[in-house]
Amino acid sequence: GILRRPWRSAFEADLIFSIVSHRWLTGRPITLKELATYFEQFATEATVSRHIDDMECAGMLARAVDANDRRRFFLMPTERLEVIGREFLQARVRTLREHGFVWAGHGAIDSKTAIDLA
């Protein structure tokens, strides 16, 4: 019951949530056009836009006008997405632990660990 159209790809929705949240947390909100570039191999910009519409209706994302260019909108996570995202991350970590993976947390990152500095 989170999204209006449950038949849409949960994979695409998860990626959208993750990318929007990551970019927001790094202080660089993302636009729909930028977000669509992550999906160009398997989804059109229109498909991504429909996902965003659903997520906005569900109260998970909001569009904020760019103060420097009023024609652009940034995608911003809402408090509801933060709550759902936190629960989703906990479920991911729990699943990984159940299958033998170890969650080391952010303090254990070393030079051999791949991290996205974007």
VOKETOR-497224 format. One line per 2 residues: number of its first residue (from 1); their letters; for each residue x, y, z of N, C-alpha, C, CB. Coordinates in nm, 3 decimals, padded with zeros to 5 digits. Atoms other than C-alpha are relative to their C-alpha. Glycine has a CB too. Example, Ala and Ser with C-alpha at 12.3 -4.5 7.8 and 13.67 -1.06 7.14 Angstrom:
<finus>
1 = as = 00.089 -00.119 00.000 01.230 -00.450 00.780 00.090 00.120 00.000 -00.099 00.003 00.125 ~ -00.082 -00.119 -00.006 01.367 -00.106 00.714 -00.077 00.109 00.073 00.041 00.046 -00.142
</finus>
This chain:
<finus>
1 = gi = 00.078 -00.120 00.000 00.000 00.000 00.000 00.082 00.127 00.000 -00.088 00.000 00.115 ~ -00.081 -00.122 -00.003 00.295 00.241 -00.020 -00.017 00.078 -00.129 00.147 -00.035 00.022
3 = lr = 00.013 -00.068 00.128 00.269 00.319 -00.391 -00.135 -00.031 -00.062 00.114 -00.041 -00.095 ~ 00.130 00.019 00.063 -00.048 00.363 -00.595 -00.001 -00.115 -00.099 -00.042 00.127 -00.070
5 = rp = -00.007 00.101 00.104 00.068 00.126 -00.866 00.099 -00.110 00.041 00.040 00.062 -00.136 ~ -00.091 00.102 -00.052 00.213 -00.186 -00.699 00.067 -00.083 -00.108 -00.074 -00.091 00.093
7 = wr = -00.061 00.081 00.106 00.290 -00.348 -01.036 00.126 00.064 -00.056 -00.100 -00.023 -00.112 ~ -00.124 -00.063 00.044 00.566 -00.097 -01.102 00.117 -00.067 00.072 -00.002 00.153 00.027
9 = sa = -00.117 00.070 -00.050 00.915 -00.227 -01.038 00.044 00.049 00.138 00.113 00.016 -00.097 ~ -00.051 -00.033 -00.134 01.014 -00.237 -00.671 00.150 00.029 -00.009 -00.026 -00.116 00.100
11 = fe = -00.142 -00.024 00.022 01.373 -00.248 -00.797 00.024 00.146 -00.038 00.055 -00.094 -00.110 ~ -00.014 -00.139 00.042 01.333 00.088 -00.972 -00.033 00.095 00.115 -00.091 00.030 -00.121
13 = ad = 00.038 -00.086 -00.113 01.156 00.239 -00.670 00.110 00.003 00.105 -00.130 -00.049 00.062 ~ -00.108 00.005 -00.098 01.433 00.121 -00.436 00.119 00.083 -00.047 00.043 -00.145 00.024
15 = li = -00.110 -00.080 00.053 01.697 00.273 -00.663 -00.029 00.149 00.009 00.030 -00.039 -00.144 ~ 00.037 -00.141 -00.008 01.509 00.602 -00.679 00.011 00.049 00.143 -00.143 00.022 -00.053
17 = fs = -00.010 -00.039 -00.141 01.474 00.615 -00.300 00.146 00.017 00.041 -00.068 -00.106 00.089 ~ -00.141 -00.002 -00.041 01.843 00.536 -00.255 00.076 00.116 -00.061 00.067 -00.131 -00.039
19 = iv = -00.073 -00.108 00.067 01.974 00.784 -00.512 -00.044 00.136 00.051 -00.021 -00.009 -00.151 ~ 00.050 -00.130 -00.049 01.749 01.071 -00.402 00.050 00.025 00.142 -00.155 00.004 -00.004
21 = sh = -00.044 -00.015 -00.139 01.834 01.012 -00.036 00.150 00.024 00.009 -00.038 -00.123 00.081 ~ -00.146 -00.016 -00.003 02.207 00.975 -00.098 00.040 00.140 -00.045 00.067 -00.106 -00.090
23 = rw = -00.036 -00.133 00.051 02.227 01.292 -00.304 -00.042 00.109 00.099 -00.065 00.025 -00.137 ~ 00.046 -00.099 -00.097 02.023 01.484 -00.045 00.093 00.003 00.121 -00.145 -00.030 00.044
25 = lt = -00.088 00.008 -00.116 02.243 01.360 00.240 00.139 00.058 -00.027 00.014 -00.144 00.045 ~ -00.131 -00.056 00.034 02.557 01.469 00.053 -00.010 00.149 -00.034 00.061 -00.075 -00.117
27 = gr = 00.018 -00.144 00.023 02.409 01.819 00.010 -00.011 00.039 -00.146 00.114 00.074 00.061 ~ 00.013 -00.026 00.142 02.356 01.786 -00.363 -00.131 -00.061 -00.051 00.121 -00.057 -00.079
29 = pi = 00.129 00.056 00.045 01.983 01.735 -00.434 00.004 -00.027 -00.150 -00.117 00.097 00.034 ~ 00.000 00.044 00.139 01.907 01.568 -00.766 -00.127 00.045 -00.071 00.014 -00.152 -00.008
31 = tl = 00.116 -00.033 00.082 01.675 01.671 -01.048 -00.051 -00.127 -00.067 00.035 00.108 -00.107 ~ 00.057 00.114 00.071 01.446 01.435 -01.238 00.088 -00.038 -00.119 -00.144 00.031 -00.046
33 = ke = -00.083 00.026 00.118 01.662 01.469 -01.549 00.130 -00.072 00.038 00.032 00.131 -00.073 ~ -00.122 00.067 -00.048 01.977 01.376 -01.355 -00.031 -00.143 00.045 00.064 00.080 00.116
35 = la = 00.039 00.132 -00.051 01.799 01.087 -01.184 -00.025 -00.097 -00.115 -00.126 00.012 00.088 ~ 00.033 00.086 00.113 01.677 00.951 -01.518 00.124 -00.056 -00.067 -00.083 00.077 -00.101
37 = ty = -00.123 00.051 00.062 02.037 00.913 -01.638 00.047 -00.131 00.064 00.112 00.105 00.009 ~ -00.036 00.125 -00.067 02.085 00.635 -01.381 -00.079 -00.119 -00.056 -00.023 00.012 00.151
39 = fe = 00.092 00.104 00.046 01.802 00.441 -01.547 -00.003 -00.016 -00.151 -00.137 00.030 00.049 ~ 00.016 -00.005 00.146 01.865 00.505 -01.916 00.019 -00.134 -00.069 00.097 00.098 -00.057
41 = qf = -00.017 00.131 00.062 01.965 00.143 -01.984 -00.126 -00.087 00.008 00.114 -00.071 00.065 ~ 00.115 00.088 -00.017 01.634 -00.003 -01.864 -00.132 00.071 00.027 00.027 -00.094 00.110
43 = at = 00.125 -00.072 -00.021 01.374 00.272 -01.813 00.011 00.138 -00.064 -00.033 00.013 00.152 ~ 00.002 -00.132 00.062 01.270 00.592 -01.987 -00.016 00.108 00.106 -00.112 00.009 -00.104
45 = ea = 00.021 -00.112 -00.092 01.258 00.936 -01.828 -00.147 00.008 00.040 00.045 00.133 -00.065 ~ 00.143 -00.001 -00.031 00.877 00.910 -01.850 -00.034 -00.103 00.109 -00.082 -00.029 -00.127
47 = tv = 00.023 00.102 -00.103 00.882 00.587 -01.645 00.049 00.048 00.136 00.072 -00.132 -00.038 ~ -00.054 -00.054 -00.126 01.103 00.747 -01.381 -00.092 00.110 00.051 00.145 00.055 -00.020
49 = sr = 00.091 -00.108 -00.039 00.872 01.049 -01.380 -00.128 -00.055 00.062 -00.033 00.088 -00.121 ~ 00.120 00.062 -00.058 00.570 00.824 -01.316 00.028 -00.055 00.140 -00.052 -00.113 -00.092
51 = hi = -00.038 00.045 -00.134 00.754 00.665 -01.024 00.003 00.118 00.096 00.139 -00.071 -00.003 ~ -00.010 -00.119 -00.084 00.827 01.011 -00.886 -00.140 00.052 00.033 00.083 00.111 -00.069
53 = dd = 00.138 -00.043 -00.025 00.459 01.109 -00.926 -00.064 -00.087 00.108 -00.083 -00.007 -00.129 ~ 00.055 00.091 -00.099 00.357 00.798 -00.730 00.058 00.026 00.139 00.026 -00.146 -00.041
55 = me = -00.067 -00.022 -00.127 00.614 00.865 -00.459 -00.038 00.133 00.062 00.150 -00.007 -00.018 ~ 00.046 -00.130 -00.051 00.507 01.226 -00.431 -00.141 -00.012 00.056 00.005 00.107 -00.113
57 = ca = 00.137 00.023 -00.050 00.142 01.120 -00.396 -00.001 -00.078 00.131 -00.083 -00.075 -00.106 ~ -00.009 00.082 -00.121 00.248 00.870 -00.129 00.068 00.076 00.115 00.077 -00.129 -00.029
59 = gm = -00.062 -00.081 -00.105 00.424 01.149 00.064 00.143 -00.036 00.031 -00.080 -00.012 00.124 ~ -00.139 00.040 -00.023 00.775 01.007 00.023 00.101 00.096 -00.059 00.024 -00.137 -00.055
61 = la = -00.087 -00.098 00.065 00.925 01.268 -00.207 -00.075 00.130 -00.019 00.052 -00.053 -00.135 ~ 00.057 -00.131 00.030 00.868 01.637 -00.260 00.086 00.065 -00.107 -00.009 00.089 00.128
63 = ra = -00.074 -00.075 00.100 00.968 01.862 -00.546 00.020 00.141 00.052 -00.074 00.001 -00.138 ~ -00.033 -00.135 -00.047 01.145 02.184 -00.451 00.058 00.079 -00.117 00.101 -00.004 00.120
65 = vd = -00.047 -00.085 00.109 01.201 02.468 -00.696 00.144 00.043 00.027 -00.091 00.124 -00.018 ~ -00.138 -00.047 -00.007 01.566 02.550 -00.765 -00.002 00.152 00.006 00.085 -00.052 -00.121
67 = an = 00.001 -00.145 -00.017 01.619 02.905 -00.638 00.078 00.071 -00.111 00.059 00.037 00.135 ~ -00.081 -00.061 00.106 01.875 02.970 -00.916 -00.061 -00.015 -00.139 00.137 -00.061 00.001
69 = dr = 00.065 00.024 00.129 01.660 02.833 -01.200 -00.139 -00.053 00.028 00.083 -00.100 -00.089 ~ 00.136 00.036 -00.041 01.286 02.831 -01.133 -00.066 -00.102 -00.092 -00.086 00.124 00.007
71 = rr = 00.054 00.103 00.088 01.232 02.590 -01.424 00.038 -00.140 00.047 00.050 00.021 -00.143 ~ -00.048 00.130 -00.050 01.417 02.312 -01.238 -00.059 -00.031 00.136 00.154 -00.001 00.009
73 = ff = 00.048 00.047 -00.129 01.287 02.106 -00.950 00.098 -00.102 00.055 -00.141 -00.061 -00.012 ~ -00.081 00.100 -00.068 01.496 01.916 -00.699 -00.093 -00.100 00.066 00.095 00.066 00.103
75 = lm = 00.076 00.104 -00.069 01.368 01.586 -00.562 00.055 -00.011 00.141 00.009 -00.137 -00.075 ~ -00.039 -00.001 -00.140 01.375 01.589 -00.184 -00.073 -00.111 00.076 -00.031 00.138 00.063
77 = pt = 00.068 00.101 -00.083 01.306 01.302 00.058 -00.082 00.069 00.109 00.103 -00.098 00.062 ~ 00.084 -00.052 -00.108 01.032 01.358 00.313 00.031 -00.077 00.128 -00.151 -00.010 -00.036
79 = er = -00.017 00.070 -00.128 01.021 01.255 00.677 -00.052 -00.143 -00.010 -00.072 00.076 00.115 ~ 00.057 00.134 00.016 00.804 00.959 00.575 00.101 -00.092 -00.069 -00.131 00.006 -00.082
81 = le = -00.101 00.081 00.068 01.075 00.836 00.336 00.115 -00.032 00.094 00.052 00.072 -00.124 ~ -00.108 00.024 -00.096 01.333 00.874 00.612 -00.036 -00.116 00.092 00.028 00.127 00.083
83 = vi = 00.045 00.108 -00.089 01.130 00.649 00.843 00.001 -00.134 -00.074 -00.142 00.031 00.056 ~ 00.005 00.123 00.079 01.068 00.390 00.570 00.141 -00.044 -00.037 -00.085 00.020 -00.128
85 = gr = -00.137 00.032 00.037 01.432 00.409 00.456 00.078 -00.061 00.115 00.070 00.123 -00.049 ~ -00.069 00.052 -00.118 01.561 00.350 00.809 -00.044 -00.145 00.026 -00.028 00.088 00.125
87 = ef = 00.051 00.136 -00.020 01.336 00.043 00.847 00.050 -00.094 -00.109 -00.153 00.000 00.004 ~ -00.047 00.081 00.113 01.439 -00.082 00.502 00.147 -00.034 00.018 -00.023 00.075 -00.133
89 = lq = -00.142 00.025 -00.023 01.810 -00.044 00.585 00.019 -00.104 00.111 00.073 00.130 00.035 ~ -00.009 00.097 -00.108 01.761 -00.235 00.910 -00.034 -00.140 -00.050 -00.092 00.039 00.116
91 = ar = 00.038 00.130 00.056 01.588 -00.514 00.717 00.111 -00.054 -00.090 -00.132 00.012 -00.079 ~ -00.112 00.043 00.086 01.873 -00.524 00.463 00.114 -00.055 00.085 00.049 00.117 -00.087
93 = vr = -00.110 00.042 -00.087 02.135 -00.547 00.738 -00.034 -00.133 00.067 00.030 00.108 00.107 ~ 00.043 00.124 -00.064 01.935 -00.818 00.917 00.008 -00.117 -00.099 -00.145 00.014 00.054
95 = tl = -00.007 00.104 00.102 01.906 -01.020 00.592 00.144 -00.038 -00.031 -00.071 00.047 -00.128 ~ -00.141 00.027 00.026 02.278 -00.985 00.522 00.062 -00.081 00.113 00.077 00.130 -00.021
97 = re = -00.054 00.074 -00.115 02.365 -01.100 00.874 -00.048 -00.144 00.001 -00.039 00.069 00.132 ~ 00.056 00.135 00.001 02.134 -01.400 00.841 00.067 -00.088 -00.105 -00.150 00.006 -00.027
99 = hg = -00.065 00.076 00.107 02.328 -01.501 00.529 00.152 00.008 00.007 -00.048 00.049 -00.135 ~ -00.143 00.008 -00.022 02.676 -01.466 00.676 00.081 00.125 -00.024 00.054 -00.103 -00.082
101 = fv = -00.073 -00.124 00.020 02.765 -01.109 00.589 00.012 00.075 00.132 -00.069 00.089 -00.106 ~ -00.023 -00.076 -00.123 02.902 -00.876 00.855 -00.013 00.149 -00.031 00.140 -00.031 00.062
103 = wa = 00.017 -00.144 00.013 02.790 -00.514 00.887 00.101 00.067 00.091 -00.147 00.045 00.035 ~ -00.107 -00.061 -00.077 03.098 -00.321 00.994 -00.029 00.145 00.035 00.129 -00.009 -00.075
105 = gh = 00.030 -00.140 -00.027 02.943 00.026 00.990 00.099 00.093 -00.069 00.000 00.026 00.149 ~ -00.081 -00.100 00.069 03.100 00.348 00.866 00.141 00.012 00.057 -00.068 00.133 00.006
107 = ga = -00.131 -00.014 -00.061 03.393 00.342 01.109 00.102 -00.100 -00.050 -00.012 -00.013 00.147 ~ -00.091 00.106 00.043 03.540 00.029 00.952 00.044 00.013 -00.146 -00.065 -00.134 00.020
109 = id = -00.038 -00.018 00.140 03.588 00.170 00.600 00.151 00.018 -00.010 -00.074 00.120 -00.063 ~ -00.144 -00.014 00.022 03.944 00.123 00.481 00.027 00.031 -00.147 00.076 -00.129 00.044
111 = sk = -00.036 -00.038 00.137 04.133 00.199 00.160 -00.041 -00.104 -00.104 00.148 00.023 -00.009 ~ 00.041 00.104 00.094 04.020 -00.130 00.004 -00.152 -00.004 -00.020 00.049 -00.136 00.050
113 = ta = 00.145 00.000 00.007 03.650 -00.056 00.053 -00.046 00.100 -00.106 -00.061 00.035 00.138 ~ 00.053 -00.089 00.103 03.464 00.088 -00.244 -00.107 00.089 00.061 -00.058 -00.082 -00.121
115 = id = 00.100 -00.094 -00.049 03.277 00.400 -00.144 -00.026 00.103 -00.109 00.046 00.068 00.132 ~ 00.039 -00.100 00.097 03.092 00.657 -00.351 00.018 00.137 00.061 -00.145 -00.020 -00.047
117 = la = -00.027 -00.132 -00.054 03.232 01.001 -00.285 -00.081 00.108 -00.070 00.148 00.032 -00.011 ~ 00.079 -00.096 00.078 02.983 01.164 -00.524 -00.087 00.087 00.087 -00.085 -00.071 -00.099
</finus>
